[in-house]
Amino acid sequence: MGFQAPKGTRDLFPPEMATLRRIESAWRNASVNAGFDEIEGPTFEHLDLYTVKSGEGIVSELFSFKRAGGDVDYALRPEFTPTLARMAAAKGRSLSLPTKWFAIPSHFRAERPQRGRLREFKQWNVDLLGIDNPSADAEVIATAVHALANLGLTHEDVVVRISHREVVVSMLTKAGITPDKLDIALTLLDKREKMSPAVFAEKLAEHDLDAHAFSQFDSEISIEHAELTALQKELKAWGIAEWCTFDFNIVRGLAYYTGIVFEIHERSGAERAIAGGGRYNKLVEMFGGPEVPAAGFGMGDVVLSLVLKDKGLLGDGEELLPTPDVFVVSACDEGDELIASTIATLRSNGIHARRSYKTTRNVGKLLTEAAKVKATFTVILGQELERDCIVIKNMESGEQVELQRDQMLVHITP
């Protein structure tokens, strides 16, 4: 019987794993350089951690379960922000402000897999708690931008689309959307770009919403708003203004956002959002903690990988695999006896050493194996061992020397 990975998940072989680690390294470096400390939480939480803010409707999007014989519902985490809010709430008044946290956990969503969306994925989460002005929003956006820049992307490749929930609500209200229709109007606006114009028009008619209220979002809008004006100055100060634009089509459907919201997109719009976030000043309080202003974002690895590959910034991962400093081969019986101790000596001195497991005595074939793994040096344990000597070949220059065994480390260590 053959088995396959569950639909919407990935088998990460060494090249794919190296690619993921490259992305994670860029995320982690950007976070640490910006003064964020790493945290982690449980892979699963109580189900009501997610329903308290999103309602029972979210359950169909989760992998939820009940322990055998138990009466408590759990769910694999679909996002990290509720866990972060719970952790911040648990600290209560002892939480030192400002608090700057980041995490790179695995997440799970029981949705239909499609391009850019899997059922299991990695997501980088960055959150700044305790500062209630646009300087915090700008700093978290800058942290995201710095990671993307470190991966080779530029402002010509991606754009940060920034909006404000209050501004969007005001625009819809002034256009005649009544308070009882506001939530559905925001939800439809948030999903508008994922629908065809015909389907969007059908949805508006279904909920008796005036299409003219949404046409204002089709053109560039100049809005005077204190927070957005302050944010614009901060973005210039951080040197990332050219990466950013104000776009009031961005709503962010999650219920906990309270002000500035943003999404990061590939410029052509060919892919889903690379990242999304904003300000959520009420969330920690919602989970039983004090009222703490907060801003943050999440960035998944799946869409980002697609964008990087499309831009030629990621290969197949083979180029990212680690290469050994030394490759050790044996060409005689005595070499077979010494190969393990030779490898042990190298590794105990902090040298990345590998060996051949082939039984051939053909040195040419063994050197071909060393070249294939891109070793810097090859140590050949051959007939020279009769004189207590070994041969070391520099695989880049082709230079080959014979020396005493006890001189091995001196020769290969810079």
N, C-alpha and C positions, 0 to 999 in steps of 0.2 A: 504494500500500500504506500503510495507516494503522498507526501505532505507538502503543503505550501504555506508561506506566511499568510496570516489573515489579511483579507482585503483592506487596503488603506494603510498598511504598515510596510516597513522596509527591512530587508536584510542588508546590513551594512558590512560589506567585506572590507578588507584593509584599505583599498583606494577610496571607497565611499566614506569610511570612517576617518581617513586622513582629511578628506574634504570638510567633513563636519567639524573636526577639531580645528581646522584652519579658521572657519567662521567663528567658532566658539572662542578661539584665541583673540580674534579681533574684538569681539564683544567684551571679553573679560579685560583686555588691555585698556579699552576705551573707558570702561567702568572704573577700574582701579585708578587710572590716570586722572579721572574726574573726581576722585575722592569717595566713591561708593564702596560699601562693604558688602561682601557676598553673604547671602542667607539661603536657606532651603527649608522646605516644609514637607509634610507627608504627601505621598503620591495619591492617596485618597483622603477625602474629608467626609464629614456628615453631610448628607444630601441637602439638608436645609440651609447649609452655608451658601448654597447657590440659589435655592428657591426664595430666600428671604429678600433678595434684591431683584430677581428676574421672574418670580412667580412659578407656578407649577408647570407652565408650558415648556420650561427649559429641560424638564426631565427627559423628554423624548430625544434631546440632543446629547444626553450624557450616557456613559456606561455606569449605570447604577446597580447596586446589588445589596442583598441582605445576608449577613453571616448566617451560616446554617445553624438553626436553633435559636437565632437571635431575633430581636424585634427592633433593631436600629437600622435605618437605611443609610447606605454610604454611596459615594460616587467617585470615580476616578476624576482627578482635577482636569477641567477643560481650560482653565486659565489660572493665573497665579494671584491676581489682585485681591480676591476675597481672602485667600490665605494670608497675604501680606496685611490686610486690614485686621484680620483676626489676631495675628501676631502683634501688631501695633496696639490693638485694644487690650491684649493680655498684659502688656507693659504698663498700661494706664498712665498715670501721672509721672511714673518713673521713666517714661520714654524721653530720652535726651533729644531736644530739638535744636537745630534741624537734624533729622535722621535721613541718611542717604543709603539706600539698600539696593542691591541688584541680585538677580537669580537667573540661572539657566537650566530650568527643569524640563522634564518631559511632560507633555500634556496629551489629553485624550478626548476626542469628540466623536460621538456616535452619529456622524452625519454621512451623507453619500460622498464617497471619495471622488474628487475631480482634480483637474490640473490646478496645482497650487494649494490644494487642501487635502490633507491626509487625516486618518483617524488617530495616528500617533505622530507627534512631531516635537521638536525642540523649540523653545521660545525664550528669548532674552527679555527679561523684565527689569526696568529701571524705575525707581520711585524716590521722590524727594518730598519728605514730610516736614511741615512746620513753617513754611514760608508762604505767605499769602499775597504774593505780588508776581507780576509777569517775569521777574528775574529767574524764578524757579522754573517756569515753563520754558523759558529760553535755554536754561542750562540743561534740562533733560533733552530738549530737541538737539542742542549742540552735541551732547554725548552720543546720540544716535547718528548724527551726521559724521562725527569723527570716526566712528566704527566703519561706516560705509566708505569714507574716504580712505581709510587704512586698507580696505579690501580692493581699492583701485577705482571706485566709482567717483564720478564728479557731478557737479550741479547740472551738467548737460545730460546726464543719464537719469537722474532721479530728482523729484521735487517734493518738498514738504508742503502739503496743502493745509492751510490753517483756517479755522473758523471759530465761532463763538456761539454757544447754545442760546444765550440771551439775545444776541443779534438775530439769529435765525427765527426764534420765537416771535420777536418783535416784527420782523418782516412778514411773517405769515399772518400774524394778528392784524397788522395794518392792511393786509390784502384781503381781509374778510373772513379768515378762518376762525371759527368760534372756539371758545375754550374746550367744549366737549369733543371737538374734532381735532384738537391740537396734537394729541399723542399719535393718532393714526397718520396725520399729515407729516409729522416728523419721521415716523417709521417708513413711510413711502418715499420721502425725500432721501432718506438714508440708503434705500435700496434702489433708487431711481436708475443709477448707472448700470445696474445689473439686469435691467429690464429693457425690452424694446420699447420705442415710443408708443406703439399700439397697445402693448400690455399695460404700460404705465397709465395710459388714458383710460383703459378699462377699469383699472384699480381705482382711479379717481372717481369715475362715474359710479362704481360700486358703492363708494362711501360718500357720494354726493359732495364731492370736493371740487371747487372751481379751479379749472386748469390755469386760469390767468394768475392765480396766486403763486403758481410755481414757475411761470414763464420768466419772472424777474431774476431767477437764478441762472438763466441761460447766457447772460451777458456780464461783463466785469462790473462790479459794484464798488463804489467808493463809500465807505462807512466811517463815520467819526465815532469812535468808541474809546473811552479812556484806557481800558486794559489793552486793546489792540494797538493803540498808539504807543503805549509804553512798551509793549512786546516788540513792536517794529524797531524801536531804538535799541532794545536789548539784543535783537538778532544782528543788528549792524555791529554792536559792540563785540559780539562773539565771532564776528567775521563770517557769518553764514547766511546773510540776507539774500544772497544770490541763489541759495538753495530753496528759498521759501517764497510762497505766494499766498494771498488771502483768497479763499474759495468757499463761499457759503453754501455750496452743495454738500459740504462735509458736516455731518450731524453726529456721527457715532451713535449707534443704536442702543448701546448699553445704558441702562437707566441711571447709573450713578454719576455721570459727568455733569458738572455744574457750571462750567464756564468755557474757557479756551479748550478747543479740541483740535486734533490734527491727524492726518494720515500721510504716510510717505509712499509715493507711487513711482513706478518707472515712467519716464516722461511720455512714452507713446501710449500708455494706458493699456498695453497688451496683457499685462498680468494683474492679478489681484493686488491689494495693498501690501506693501512690504512690511509696514508697521502702522500702528494706530495707538492713540493715547489722548491725554488731556488732563483737565483738572477735576478732582473729585473731593471736594471739601467736606462732604457729609458721610463718606463711606466708613471711616473708622468709628464714628459715632453710631452708625447703623449696626455695627457689630459689638456694641456695648462699651466702647471706649470713649475718651473725651473728644470733643470736636477738634479735629486736627486738619489744617489745610494740607492738601497734597496734590502732586502732579506726577504723572508717569506715563510709560508706554510699554507695549509689548511688540516684539519683532520675531517672527517665526523664521525658521531656517529653510522652509520649503520654497516659498516664493523668492526669497533672497538668492537661493542657489540657482533658480531658473534665470533670474536677472543676471547674475554673475556669469553664468555659462553663455547666455545670449550675447553678453558684451565681450566674450573671449577672456574673461578674468579667472575662470576656473577650467582646468583641463579635466581629464578623466580620473584624477586623483593619484595616478601613478607617480607623477612628478612631485607629489607631496610626501611620499613614503620615506621614512628615514633610511639613510644609507650608512653602511658600516665603515668605521675607521680602518678596520683590519679584517681580512678574510683569511682563515687558516686552512691549509690543505695538507694532506699527507700523501707522500709518494712512495712510502716503504713501510715495512712492518714496524720498525722502531718508531716511525712517525705516528702510526696508529696508536701506539702506547703513550705517546707524549702529547697528543692533540688536546686531550681534555685538560691537562695541567697547564698547557700553553694558553688555552682559552681562559682558564680560571685566573691566571696571572694578569692577562690583559684586562679582564672585566673588573678584577679587584683594584685595578689602578684607574678605574673610571673610563676605560676605553670601550667603545662599542665594537664588539668582536663577534663575528659569526664564523661558522665552519662549513666545510663541505661534508655531506653525508654519503657521497658517491664512493664506490669501491674501486673505481678505476685508478690506475697508476699513471695514466696519460696526463702529464702536467699541462699540456696545451688545453685539453678539455676542462681541467680544473681552473685554469686561468680564465677561460671563457665564462665559467660560472661566476667567478669573482667579478668579472667585468659586467656581467648582467645585473648584479646587485649594486653596482657602482661603488665598489670598495675603493678606498684611497690607497691602501697597501694590501699586498698579499704575502703572507708568511708561508714559505714552502718548507715542509719538513720532509727532506729527502735523504739521499745517500750521504750528504754533507754531515749528517748527524754522527757518522763514524769519527769525525774530527771535532765533535761537539759544536758543530756550526749549523746555521740555518741560512736560507736565502730569503731576502725581502725584496719584493718588486714594487716600485712606485707605479701604480696603474695609470697615472696621468702622463708621466714623462717616459715611461717604459724602462727607466733606469733600474738595474738589478744589482744587488750587492750581496756578498757572502760575508757573514760575520759570526762571532761567537754568540752562542745562545743567550748569555747573560747581558749582551749588548742590545737585545731586541727593543726594550723599552726606551733606551737612550735614542735609538735611531728613529723610532716612529712617533715619539712624543715631541711636540714643538718646543 
